[in-house]
């Protein structure tokens, strides 16, 4: 077992430390955030920081760094109060990853990556046509985290689109049926295989396995 | 493609909605949080909400619900300013899941699940001996999120322990080599297979694949 203490972590070169620390939280979600500004300029950006915040109301959080690539995303969603979250699946990994490049504001990541904007129902922000599980979100709040100048963005899910085959009768979603991928570190993409589903845990009862 | 609008989401029964919404963010990390209170009472709790917050300083965030099972975790880490984060791997899924049961404060989840507390270096909080990638964290701050009464807890990584074979020469970590698992929804556990690692994206350069 290798032990890194804090002084050894702090001595790592900048990108070594970024690769190392970004690997430690475990597997991350892979999502494309679709936005549009008031002039109709579209933007698309991959983020690995979307997380579940609550089911009632249905809330998702994400962390953005205002001085790095997702800044256009943040500007746009504050302007229009709307954004979409689109799962990355195994056939669009390269295009999704390419959206993290630092394009000028006037360049749509849709046009350079081959991903197609799609407008559904009354959501002003573009979805990713190729994505198989996608959501419309209404912006609710953001707060700068003084500890490291990142920003926590919170949105409320208003619409969900997913394949019929991914929806189970208990309303859990089989995201493997959408070929959704997981991310580790800065740059590693993974497919998954289900090992088990387990019943709600209680102190005096044995776990049982659920159908998946 | 199935479409749920907001009114259909709101009409789902409580646990159906919890299963549905918890599935939407994508894959989640699977970690055990180890804590101890001032009287030496140990606590262990699985959480799927740990996320990367920053590399410099090395920060991890997690979301806890103060009125549900992780409340002892929150109380303890505020008392002692210390906690550990331990990856769940494929051989300890059932024991890890069982820690989510609502045990009384006087019951250590270590003793009822067969997971073993381990004390390393000068960290007051217990690690999980069976875990293969584990970290000591110093509590930095917490903030209640008024939007739904959850709490964002932020900690700073002070020590990291991992197998030599999982550490690459560029300091990225192959968490598959630790058999770390991913979670989807409330109860589904997944192993992973690496599909690709991709180079840092730039506007005018093609992506290349990295060794993994």
Interface residues (C-beta under 8 A of the other chain):
Chain A: X1 X2 X3 X4 X5 X6 X9 X12 X14 X16 X17 X18 X19 X20 X21 X22 X23 X24 X25 X26 X27 X28 X29 X30 X31 X48 X49 X50 X51 X52 X53 X54 X55 X56 X57 X58 X59 X60 X61 X63 X85 X87 X90 X93 X94 X97 X98 X99 X100 X101 X102 X103 X107 X112 X120 X121 X133 X135 X140 X141 X145 X147 X148 X150 X152 X154 X157 X158 X159 X160 X161 X162 X163 X164 X167 X170 X171 X172 X173 X175 X176 X180 X181 X182 X184 X185 X186 X187 X188 X189 X190 X191 X192 X193 X194 X195 X196 X197 X198 X199 X200 X201 X202 X203 X207 X210 X212
Chain B: X1 X2 X3 X4 X5 X6 X9 X12 X14 X16 X17 X18 X19 X20 X21 X22 X23 X24 X25 X26 X27 X28 X29 X30 X31 X48 X49 X50 X51 X52 X53 X54 X55 X56 X57 X58 X59 X60 X61 X63 X85 X87 X90 X93 X94 X97 X98 X99 X100 X101 X102 X103 X107 X112 X120 X121 X133 X135 X140 X141 X145 X147 X148 X150 X152 X154 X157 X158 X159 X160 X161 X162 X163 X164 X167 X170 X171 X172 X173 X175 X176 X180 X181 X182 X184 X185 X186 X187 X188 X189 X190 X191 X192 X193 X194 X195 X196 X197 X198 X199 X200 X201 X202 X203 X207 X210 X212
